[in-house]
Amino acid sequence: MSANIPNSRITLNRRRALGGAVAGALGVAATVAAVPIVQAAPARTQQPAPSGTYRIDLHAHFLPPDYRAALIEHGHLTIGGYPTPGWSPEQALAFMDYYGIQAQALSVSDPGVSFLSGKEANDMARYCNTYAAGLFKSNPTRFGAFAVLPMPDIPASIDEAIFALDQLHLDGVILLSAYNGVYLGDPRFEPLMAALNQRNAYVFVHPAAIPDDAKPKLPLPDFLEEFTFDTTRAATMMMMTGMTQRYPNIRFQLAHAGGTVPFLSHRISVASQTVIGQLWPQDLPKLSILDIQRQISNFYVDTALSGSAAAMSSALAVTSRDHIVFGSDWPFSALTLPQSGSHDPAPGLSDIFDADQRMEVEHHNPLRQLPRLAQAVKS
């Protein structure tokens, strides 16, 4: 079997068949469970945010000129339903200065370079990663980057990851939740995960748009809801297939407060205790509730488009505050940011965090995960 994942429908193997079984069994479980209604706790009094330019942004995108031109040429006029924005280093710096962002770890958003194939995809990934490394030289204290890989070509992606991490010294890697309908957690990603685990890589998991023939016909752009669901599918499959346990040196950041993982954490955790436990593949560990709770708590989650008490309270229910990192989702979030003179890009964070806690989430936590950027910021 080729390591390059084909575009045609792929026959489900027993590991990926687990995904359908989990969804079906959990749906049955939901219909028979009696869930008491608990009144939500009132929001705390909003606390003032720290002052100054201190934020470290781990969910920020860039579109180098040749990359954006290729997107438009191939018909990607929108990304997740959002009009494909322009981008330049000067615009990024102006944005950061206005919103008190000290540095951004840049990444290429969906669709990565997977709209290309073969040498074109390899060359575009190398172009984006080299462009990012060049920003380290021109603005060493303001930019970091996560490497884009020429997925779904696994061998080429391993080569690019090694080059980007070992030679360009990028701060980590960005992976989409799925490629051609194959989710992270599938066994064919194993060689790449082994290479990333060997390098103690920080991996930013970003949602991918679902193919039009595989999603409901709703008049809503993907970035509103579908993106969060796709992040959840990827995280669930990585846990259910044991990938997150086999590669403990990889630190995974889930976009948008973990998608719906915090809310669904209990449903996910009871999977092997239900009827599908009888169908569990013999070569995979049968996960307990405590196993899943522990694995979920190991994920890092960002605040991008999730800077609210509801989202952050949910995240804090399944992980500790030191696993929450700041993200702006700029430039795709440009229309959602405060436009009334506020220099706080996520004022809702003050509904749940005080100033010291915001400093932890928005500054200290991100820098702990990216040592190269931390050294650059301090120099």
ROSE-858567 format. One record per residue (C-alpha): residue number from 0; chain; x, y, z. Coordinates in Angstrom, 3 decimals, decimal comma, m for minus. Layout:
# ROSE-858567
+-----+-------+----------+----------+----------+
|  nr | kette |       xx |       yy |       zz |
+-----+-------+----------+----------+----------+
| NUM |     A |        X |        Y |        Z |
...
+-----+-------+----------+----------+----------+
This chain:
# ROSE-858567
+-----+-------+----------+----------+----------+
|  nr | kette |       xx |       yy |       zz |
+-----+-------+----------+----------+----------+
|   0 |     A |    0,000 |    0,000 |    0,000 |
|   1 |     A |    1,338 |    3,402 |   m0,917 |
|   2 |     A |    2,237 |    5,710 |    1,934 |
|   3 |     A |    0,569 |    8,495 |   m0,029 |
|   4 |     A |   m3,099 |    8,495 |    1,019 |
|   5 |     A |   m5,292 |    8,323 |   m2,121 |
|   6 |     A |   m8,167 |   10,673 |   m2,876 |
|   7 |     A |  m10,626 |    7,853 |   m3,603 |
|   8 |     A |  m12,741 |    6,271 |   m0,897 |
|   9 |     A |  m10,563 |    4,090 |    1,305 |
|  10 |     A |  m11,759 |    0,738 |    2,600 |
|  11 |     A |  m12,116 |    0,919 |    6,336 |
|  12 |     A |   m9,703 |   m1,241 |    8,261 |
|  13 |     A |  m10,588 |   m2,498 |   11,686 |
|  14 |     A |   m8,901 |    0,369 |   13,480 |
|  15 |     A |  m10,744 |    3,074 |   11,609 |
|  16 |     A |  m13,945 |    1,093 |   11,761 |
|  17 |     A |  m13,706 |    1,742 |   15,477 |
|  18 |     A |  m14,563 |    5,385 |   14,785 |
|  19 |     A |  m17,972 |    4,465 |   13,379 |
|  20 |     A |  m18,619 |    1,995 |   16,161 |
|  21 |     A |  m17,758 |    4,577 |   18,807 |
|  22 |     A |  m20,100 |    7,137 |   17,267 |
|  23 |     A |  m22,963 |    4,675 |   17,002 |
|  24 |     A |  m22,636 |    3,231 |   20,474 |
|  25 |     A |  m22,270 |    6,583 |   22,132 |
|  26 |     A |  m25,351 |    7,815 |   20,330 |
|  27 |     A |  m27,314 |    4,894 |   21,820 |
|  28 |     A |  m25,867 |    5,573 |   25,239 |
|  29 |     A |  m26,981 |    9,197 |   25,046 |
|  30 |     A |  m30,597 |    8,226 |   24,489 |
|  31 |     A |  m30,808 |    6,070 |   27,594 |
|  32 |     A |  m28,789 |    8,202 |   29,997 |
|  33 |     A |  m30,754 |   10,381 |   32,400 |
|  34 |     A |  m28,807 |   13,601 |   32,798 |
|  35 |     A |  m29,793 |   15,917 |   35,637 |
|  36 |     A |  m30,110 |   19,588 |   34,836 |
|  37 |     A |  m27,589 |   21,637 |   36,774 |
|  38 |     A |  m27,831 |   25,393 |   36,903 |
|  39 |     A |  m24,697 |   27,039 |   35,527 |
|  40 |     A |  m22,551 |   28,965 |   37,963 |
|  41 |     A |  m22,813 |   32,737 |   37,577 |
|  42 |     A |  m19,985 |   34,454 |   35,740 |
|  43 |     A |  m17,348 |   35,993 |   37,961 |
|  44 |     A |  m16,763 |   39,724 |   37,997 |
|  45 |     A |  m14,530 |   40,630 |   35,078 |
|  46 |     A |  m10,919 |   41,247 |   36,105 |
|  47 |     A |   m8,572 |   43,715 |   34,395 |
|  48 |     A |   m6,140 |   42,212 |   31,892 |
|  49 |     A |   m2,379 |   42,701 |   32,236 |
|  50 |     A |   m1,029 |   45,747 |   30,449 |
|  51 |     A |    1,675 |   45,954 |   27,827 |
|  52 |     A |    2,792 |   43,840 |   24,882 |
|  53 |     A |    3,154 |   40,423 |   26,444 |
|  54 |     A |    0,996 |   37,892 |   24,588 |
|  55 |     A |    2,520 |   34,893 |   22,785 |
|  56 |     A |    0,173 |   33,766 |   20,026 |
|  57 |     A |    0,246 |   30,030 |   19,218 |
|  58 |     A |   m2,698 |   30,082 |   16,814 |
|  59 |     A |   m1,823 |   32,639 |   14,155 |
|  60 |     A |   m1,705 |   32,099 |   10,417 |
|  61 |     A |    0,338 |   33,433 |    7,543 |
|  62 |     A |   m0,117 |   33,365 |    3,796 |
|  63 |     A |    3,214 |   34,016 |    2,031 |
|  64 |     A |    2,721 |   35,631 |   m1,406 |
|  65 |     A |    3,311 |   32,575 |   m3,602 |
|  66 |     A |    1,220 |   30,389 |   m1,304 |
|  67 |     A |   m1,758 |   32,739 |   m1,345 |
|  68 |     A |   m1,492 |   33,111 |   m5,119 |
|  69 |     A |   m1,573 |   29,313 |   m5,477 |
|  70 |     A |   m4,654 |   29,085 |   m3,262 |
|  71 |     A |   m6,526 |   31,593 |   m5,396 |
|  72 |     A |   m5,345 |   29,951 |   m8,625 |
|  73 |     A |   m6,760 |   26,616 |   m7,437 |
|  74 |     A |  m10,125 |   28,119 |   m6,507 |
|  75 |     A |   m9,659 |   28,499 |   m2,751 |
|  76 |     A |  m11,375 |   31,868 |   m2,523 |
|  77 |     A |  m12,549 |   31,019 |    0,974 |
|  78 |     A |  m11,006 |   28,976 |    3,785 |
|  79 |     A |  m13,572 |   27,245 |    5,947 |
|  80 |     A |  m16,144 |   29,615 |    4,505 |
|  81 |     A |  m14,096 |   32,699 |    5,411 |
|  82 |     A |  m12,829 |   34,848 |    2,495 |
|  83 |     A |   m9,150 |   34,076 |    1,947 |
|  84 |     A |   m7,423 |   37,042 |    3,575 |
|  85 |     A |   m4,352 |   38,957 |    2,580 |
|  86 |     A |   m1,278 |   38,839 |    4,791 |
|  87 |     A |    2,107 |   40,501 |    5,065 |
|  88 |     A |    4,755 |   40,752 |    7,804 |
|  89 |     A |    3,975 |   44,449 |    8,120 |
|  90 |     A |    0,267 |   43,774 |    8,636 |
|  91 |     A |    1,081 |   41,089 |   11,189 |
|  92 |     A |    3,366 |   43,397 |   13,155 |
|  93 |     A |    0,773 |   46,173 |   13,124 |
|  94 |     A |   m1,855 |   43,738 |   14,383 |
|  95 |     A |    0,437 |   42,467 |   17,125 |
|  96 |     A |    1,410 |   45,953 |   18,247 |
|  97 |     A |   m2,225 |   47,027 |   18,473 |
|  98 |     A |   m3,377 |   43,990 |   20,447 |
|  99 |     A |   m0,420 |   43,633 |   22,785 |
| 100 |     A |    1,028 |   40,520 |   21,157 |
| 101 |     A |    4,744 |   40,122 |   21,707 |
| 102 |     A |    5,257 |   37,268 |   19,230 |
| 103 |     A |    3,333 |   34,903 |   16,957 |
| 104 |     A |    4,059 |   31,281 |   16,083 |
| 105 |     A |    2,863 |   31,335 |   12,484 |
| 106 |     A |    1,251 |   28,411 |   10,690 |
| 107 |     A |   m0,430 |   27,671 |    7,378 |
| 108 |     A |   m4,144 |   27,069 |    7,866 |
| 109 |     A |   m6,403 |   24,584 |    6,091 |
| 110 |     A |   m5,914 |   23,273 |    3,400 |
| 111 |     A |   m2,183 |   23,326 |    4,094 |
| 112 |     A |   m0,491 |   22,361 |    0,827 |
| 113 |     A |   m2,717 |   19,332 |    0,257 |
| 114 |     A |   m4,507 |   21,057 |   m2,623 |
| 115 |     A |   m1,277 |   20,357 |   m4,525 |
| 116 |     A |    0,446 |   17,022 |   m5,098 |
| 117 |     A |    3,843 |   15,554 |   m5,805 |
| 118 |     A |    6,692 |   17,962 |   m6,409 |
| 119 |     A |    4,365 |   20,965 |   m6,332 |
| 120 |     A |    3,267 |   20,162 |   m2,788 |
| 121 |     A |    6,837 |   19,440 |   m1,673 |
| 122 |     A |    8,111 |   22,695 |   m3,151 |
| 123 |     A |    5,277 |   24,746 |   m1,662 |
| 124 |     A |    5,854 |   23,303 |    1,815 |
| 125 |     A |    9,565 |   24,077 |    1,527 |
| 126 |     A |    8,770 |   27,604 |    0,312 |
| 127 |     A |    6,431 |   28,314 |    3,258 |
| 128 |     A |    8,811 |   26,889 |    5,837 |
| 129 |     A |   11,830 |   28,707 |    4,430 |
| 130 |     A |    9,817 |   31,922 |    4,275 |
| 131 |     A |    8,935 |   31,510 |    7,955 |
| 132 |     A |   12,561 |   30,866 |    8,879 |
| 133 |     A |   13,480 |   34,073 |    7,071 |
| 134 |     A |   11,141 |   35,997 |    9,359 |
| 135 |     A |   13,206 |   34,758 |   12,318 |
| 136 |     A |   16,146 |   36,683 |   10,888 |
| 137 |     A |   14,322 |   39,886 |    9,991 |
| 138 |     A |   12,200 |   39,957 |   13,159 |
| 139 |     A |   13,827 |   37,521 |   15,607 |
| 140 |     A |   11,805 |   38,558 |   18,662 |
| 141 |     A |    8,397 |   38,701 |   16,958 |
| 142 |     A |    7,946 |   35,512 |   14,957 |
| 143 |     A |    8,051 |   31,759 |   15,430 |
| 144 |     A |    6,529 |   29,131 |   13,152 |
| 145 |     A |    5,069 |   25,649 |   12,862 |
| 146 |     A |    6,152 |   23,736 |    9,755 |
| 147 |     A |    3,607 |   22,779 |    7,121 |
| 148 |     A |    4,168 |   19,322 |    5,628 |
| 149 |     A |    3,326 |   17,998 |    2,120 |
| 150 |     A |    0,631 |   15,732 |    3,476 |
| 151 |     A |   m0,761 |   13,236 |    2,738 |
| 152 |     A |    2,573 |   12,045 |    1,289 |
| 153 |     A |    4,040 |   10,433 |    4,403 |
| 154 |     A |    7,667 |    9,900 |    3,260 |
| 155 |     A |    7,898 |   13,439 |    1,867 |
| 156 |     A |    6,325 |   14,811 |    5,041 |
| 157 |     A |    8,873 |   13,027 |    7,214 |
| 158 |     A |   11,689 |   14,489 |    5,123 |
| 159 |     A |   10,209 |   17,989 |    5,383 |
| 160 |     A |    9,598 |   17,686 |    9,120 |
| 161 |     A |   13,218 |   16,651 |    9,694 |
| 162 |     A |   14,481 |   19,539 |    7,542 |
| 163 |     A |   12,166 |   22,107 |    9,121 |
| 164 |     A |   12,896 |   21,068 |   12,710 |
| 165 |     A |   16,568 |   20,109 |   12,457 |
| 166 |     A |   17,830 |   22,582 |    9,846 |
| 167 |     A |   15,443 |   25,548 |    9,853 |
| 168 |     A |   14,795 |   25,195 |   13,595 |
| 169 |     A |   11,087 |   25,894 |   13,316 |
| 170 |     A |    9,208 |   25,654 |   16,595 |
| 171 |     A |    6,978 |   22,701 |   15,769 |
| 172 |     A |    4,678 |   21,245 |   13,131 |
| 173 |     A |    1,092 |   21,886 |   12,098 |
| 174 |     A |   m1,091 |   18,943 |   11,077 |
| 175 |     A |   m4,670 |   19,051 |    9,874 |
| 176 |     A |   m7,277 |   16,923 |   11,603 |
| 177 |     A |   m7,712 |   14,806 |    8,482 |
| 178 |     A |   m6,368 |   14,372 |    4,979 |
| 179 |     A |   m8,685 |   13,064 |    2,259 |
| 180 |     A |  m11,072 |   11,887 |    4,956 |
| 181 |     A |   m8,381 |    9,936 |    6,864 |
| 182 |     A |   m8,058 |   11,193 |   10,438 |
| 183 |     A |   m5,030 |   11,490 |   12,636 |
| 184 |     A |   m4,883 |    8,255 |   14,587 |
| 185 |     A |   m4,977 |    6,139 |   11,445 |
| 186 |     A |   m2,075 |    3,642 |   11,399 |
| 187 |     A |   m0,647 |    4,969 |    8,148 |
| 188 |     A |    0,445 |    8,118 |   10,043 |
| 189 |     A |    2,616 |    6,029 |   12,369 |
| 190 |     A |    5,996 |    6,630 |   10,629 |
| 191 |     A |    5,498 |   10,396 |   10,780 |
| 192 |     A |    4,469 |   10,281 |   14,429 |
| 193 |     A |    7,551 |    8,206 |   15,240 |
| 194 |     A |    9,786 |   10,842 |   13,650 |
| 195 |     A |    8,023 |   13,658 |   15,525 |
| 196 |     A |    8,145 |   11,751 |   18,801 |
| 197 |     A |   11,897 |   11,269 |   18,380 |
| 198 |     A |   12,265 |   15,057 |   18,165 |
| 199 |     A |    9,959 |   15,853 |   21,108 |
| 200 |     A |    7,901 |   17,892 |   18,670 |
| 201 |     A |    5,167 |   20,340 |   19,478 |
| 202 |     A |    2,298 |   19,585 |   17,082 |
| 203 |     A |   m0,520 |   22,026 |   16,438 |
| 204 |     A |   m3,643 |   20,134 |   15,298 |
| 205 |     A |   m5,794 |   22,396 |   13,145 |
| 206 |     A |   m9,217 |   21,436 |   11,759 |
| 207 |     A |   m9,729 |   20,690 |    8,091 |
| 208 |     A |  m12,765 |   21,454 |    5,977 |
| 209 |     A |  m15,040 |   18,444 |    5,495 |
| 210 |     A |  m15,692 |   17,497 |    1,853 |
| 211 |     A |  m19,017 |   18,831 |    0,599 |
| 212 |     A |  m20,365 |   15,323 |    0,006 |
| 213 |     A |  m19,689 |   14,322 |    3,619 |
| 214 |     A |  m21,410 |   17,048 |    5,614 |
| 215 |     A |  m24,924 |   18,422 |    6,138 |
| 216 |     A |  m26,215 |   21,030 |    3,722 |
| 217 |     A |  m26,420 |   23,950 |    6,115 |
| 218 |     A |  m26,088 |   27,662 |    5,299 |
| 219 |     A |  m23,197 |   28,025 |    7,749 |
| 220 |     A |  m19,473 |   28,362 |    7,059 |
| 221 |     A |  m17,315 |   25,485 |    8,273 |
| 222 |     A |  m15,301 |   27,603 |   10,690 |
| 223 |     A |  m18,358 |   28,237 |   12,898 |
| 224 |     A |  m19,096 |   24,643 |   13,907 |
| 225 |     A |  m17,680 |   21,993 |   11,586 |
| 226 |     A |  m14,076 |   22,926 |   12,388 |
| 227 |     A |  m14,630 |   22,197 |   16,078 |
| 228 |     A |  m16,258 |   18,861 |   15,297 |
| 229 |     A |  m13,365 |   17,823 |   13,065 |
| 230 |     A |  m10,821 |   18,627 |   15,764 |
| 231 |     A |  m12,843 |   16,392 |   18,076 |
| 232 |     A |  m12,819 |   13,508 |   15,600 |
| 233 |     A |   m9,037 |   13,707 |   15,229 |
| 234 |     A |   m8,400 |   13,866 |   18,979 |
| 235 |     A |  m10,785 |   10,990 |   19,657 |
| 236 |     A |   m9,218 |    8,744 |   17,036 |
| 237 |     A |   m5,698 |    9,495 |   18,280 |
| 238 |     A |   m6,749 |    8,396 |   21,749 |
| 239 |     A |   m8,829 |    5,401 |   20,710 |
| 240 |     A |   m6,098 |    3,936 |   18,495 |
| 241 |     A |   m3,460 |    4,484 |   21,188 |
| 242 |     A |   m1,460 |    6,988 |   19,146 |
| 243 |     A |   m1,251 |    9,530 |   21,946 |
| 244 |     A |    0,049 |    6,815 |   24,270 |
| 245 |     A |    2,587 |    5,353 |   21,848 |
| 246 |     A |    4,180 |    8,754 |   21,218 |
| 247 |     A |    4,286 |   10,453 |   24,629 |
| 248 |     A |    7,015 |   12,914 |   23,617 |
| 249 |     A |    4,687 |   14,723 |   21,202 |
| 250 |     A |    2,792 |   17,616 |   22,751 |
| 251 |     A |   m0,465 |   18,109 |   20,856 |
| 252 |     A |   m2,234 |   21,478 |   20,788 |
| 253 |     A |   m5,913 |   21,277 |   19,849 |
| 254 |     A |   m7,331 |   24,371 |   18,177 |
| 255 |     A |  m10,300 |   26,355 |   19,484 |
| 256 |     A |  m10,315 |   25,158 |   23,100 |
| 257 |     A |  m10,115 |   21,540 |   21,987 |
| 258 |     A |  m13,138 |   21,666 |   19,715 |
| 259 |     A |  m15,905 |   19,811 |   21,537 |
| 260 |     A |  m13,551 |   17,417 |   23,349 |
| 261 |     A |  m14,080 |   18,979 |   26,819 |
| 262 |     A |  m17,864 |   18,834 |   26,534 |
| 263 |     A |  m17,828 |   15,266 |   25,198 |
| 264 |     A |  m15,072 |   14,003 |   27,466 |
| 265 |     A |  m17,334 |   11,702 |   29,482 |
| 266 |     A |  m19,123 |   10,318 |   26,415 |
| 267 |     A |  m15,767 |    9,552 |   24,831 |
| 268 |     A |  m14,430 |    7,929 |   27,990 |
| 269 |     A |  m17,233 |    5,380 |   28,328 |
| 270 |     A |  m16,701 |    3,962 |   24,821 |
| 271 |     A |  m14,977 |    0,734 |   25,824 |
| 272 |     A |  m17,474 |    0,182 |   28,659 |
| 273 |     A |  m20,423 |   m0,020 |   26,256 |
| 274 |     A |  m21,568 |   m2,606 |   23,749 |
| 275 |     A |  m18,709 |   m1,727 |   21,410 |
| 276 |     A |  m16,276 |   m3,139 |   23,961 |
| 277 |     A |  m17,121 |   m6,509 |   22,417 |
| 278 |     A |  m15,910 |   m5,216 |   19,031 |
| 279 |     A |  m12,673 |   m3,676 |   20,320 |
| 280 |     A |   m9,631 |   m4,693 |   18,213 |
| 281 |     A |   m7,527 |   m7,195 |   20,123 |
| 282 |     A |   m4,281 |   m5,414 |   19,281 |
| 283 |     A |   m5,432 |   m2,156 |   20,884 |
| 284 |     A |   m5,690 |   m1,441 |   24,605 |
| 285 |     A |   m9,254 |   m1,237 |   25,915 |
| 286 |     A |   m9,284 |    2,231 |   27,407 |
| 287 |     A |  m10,864 |    2,975 |   30,761 |
| 288 |     A |  m12,559 |    6,170 |   31,834 |
| 289 |     A |   m9,415 |    7,147 |   33,741 |
| 290 |     A |   m7,237 |    6,448 |   30,682 |
| 291 |     A |   m9,250 |    8,839 |   28,542 |
| 292 |     A |   m9,423 |   11,488 |   31,252 |
| 293 |     A |   m5,647 |   11,358 |   31,586 |
| 294 |     A |   m5,088 |   11,559 |   27,846 |
| 295 |     A |   m7,464 |   14,485 |   27,441 |
| 296 |     A |   m5,705 |   16,315 |   30,265 |
| 297 |     A |   m2,415 |   15,975 |   28,361 |
| 298 |     A |   m3,656 |   17,929 |   25,349 |
| 299 |     A |   m2,884 |   21,625 |   25,098 |
| 300 |     A |   m5,790 |   23,795 |   23,967 |
| 301 |     A |   m5,775 |   27,340 |   22,645 |
| 302 |     A |   m8,101 |   30,277 |   23,166 |
| 303 |     A |   m8,627 |   31,112 |   19,477 |
| 304 |     A |  m12,270 |   32,092 |   18,891 |
| 305 |     A |  m12,896 |   30,612 |   22,351 |
| 306 |     A |  m12,096 |   33,469 |   24,713 |
| 307 |     A |  m15,172 |   33,101 |   26,885 |
| 308 |     A |  m16,030 |   31,854 |   30,356 |
| 309 |     A |  m18,111 |   29,021 |   28,864 |
| 310 |     A |  m15,294 |   27,692 |   26,678 |
| 311 |     A |  m12,531 |   28,173 |   29,240 |
| 312 |     A |  m14,578 |   26,689 |   32,098 |
| 313 |     A |  m15,144 |   23,613 |   29,949 |
| 314 |     A |  m11,425 |   23,345 |   29,181 |
| 315 |     A |  m10,521 |   23,761 |   32,852 |
| 316 |     A |  m12,898 |   20,930 |   33,725 |
| 317 |     A |  m10,708 |   18,460 |   31,810 |
| 318 |     A |   m7,210 |   19,927 |   31,997 |
| 319 |     A |   m5,121 |   22,264 |   34,119 |
| 320 |     A |   m4,582 |   25,943 |   33,399 |
| 321 |     A |   m0,969 |   25,328 |   32,391 |
| 322 |     A |   m2,286 |   23,449 |   29,338 |
| 323 |     A |   m4,175 |   26,468 |   27,988 |
| 324 |     A |   m2,328 |   28,741 |   25,551 |
| 325 |     A |   m3,287 |   31,976 |   23,843 |
| 326 |     A |   m4,353 |   32,025 |   20,195 |
| 327 |     A |   m5,788 |   34,822 |   18,054 |
| 328 |     A |   m6,564 |   32,968 |   14,770 |
| 329 |     A |   m5,526 |   36,115 |   12,924 |
| 330 |     A |   m5,956 |   37,066 |   10,076 |
| 331 |     A |   m9,003 |   34,775 |    9,822 |
| 332 |     A |  m10,440 |   36,273 |   13,008 |
| 333 |     A |  m10,115 |   39,893 |   11,871 |
| 334 |     A |  m13,874 |   40,468 |   11,723 |
| 335 |     A |  m14,463 |   38,957 |   15,170 |
| 336 |     A |  m11,906 |   41,003 |   17,123 |
| 337 |     A |  m12,962 |   44,012 |   19,229 |
| 338 |     A |  m13,192 |   47,021 |   16,922 |
| 339 |     A |  m14,229 |   49,693 |   19,424 |
| 340 |     A |  m10,804 |   50,852 |   20,527 |
| 341 |     A |  m10,089 |   47,934 |   22,846 |
| 342 |     A |   m6,537 |   46,682 |   22,653 |
| 343 |     A |   m7,503 |   43,386 |   24,275 |
| 344 |     A |   m8,010 |   40,717 |   21,582 |
| 345 |     A |   m9,899 |   38,396 |   23,964 |
| 346 |     A |  m11,655 |   40,425 |   26,670 |
| 347 |     A |  m13,838 |   37,433 |   27,559 |
| 348 |     A |  m10,797 |   35,757 |   29,130 |
| 349 |     A |  m11,135 |   38,200 |   32,006 |
| 350 |     A |  m14,532 |   36,655 |   32,815 |
| 351 |     A |  m12,713 |   33,533 |   33,995 |
| 352 |     A |   m9,062 |   34,525 |   34,640 |
| 353 |     A |   m7,547 |   37,251 |   36,780 |
| 354 |     A |   m4,526 |   39,248 |   35,598 |
| 355 |     A |   m1,935 |   36,788 |   36,904 |
| 356 |     A |   m3,796 |   33,862 |   35,386 |
| 357 |     A |   m4,093 |   35,633 |   32,046 |
| 358 |     A |   m0,345 |   36,267 |   32,112 |
| 359 |     A |    0,143 |   32,536 |   32,641 |
| 360 |     A |   m2,188 |   31,549 |   29,791 |
| 361 |     A |   m1,159 |   34,252 |   27,344 |
| 362 |     A |    2,581 |   34,419 |   28,013 |
| 363 |     A |    4,199 |   31,837 |   30,275 |
| 364 |     A |    2,427 |   28,705 |   29,038 |
| 365 |     A |    3,176 |   29,275 |   25,328 |
| 366 |     A |    6,836 |   30,058 |   25,930 |
| 367 |     A |    7,312 |   26,914 |   28,041 |
| 368 |     A |    6,414 |   24,841 |   24,987 |
| 369 |     A |    8,570 |   26,661 |   22,427 |
| 370 |     A |   12,117 |   26,964 |   23,819 |
| 371 |     A |   13,626 |   28,508 |   20,688 |
| 372 |     A |   11,049 |   31,281 |   20,612 |
| 373 |     A |   11,351 |   31,748 |   24,375 |
| 374 |     A |   15,092 |   32,299 |   24,023 |
| 375 |     A |   14,567 |   34,720 |   21,142 |
| 376 |     A |   11,958 |   36,728 |   23,043 |
| 377 |     A |   14,235 |   37,041 |   26,066 |
| 378 |     A |   17,302 |   38,094 |   24,054 |
+-----+-------+----------+----------+----------+
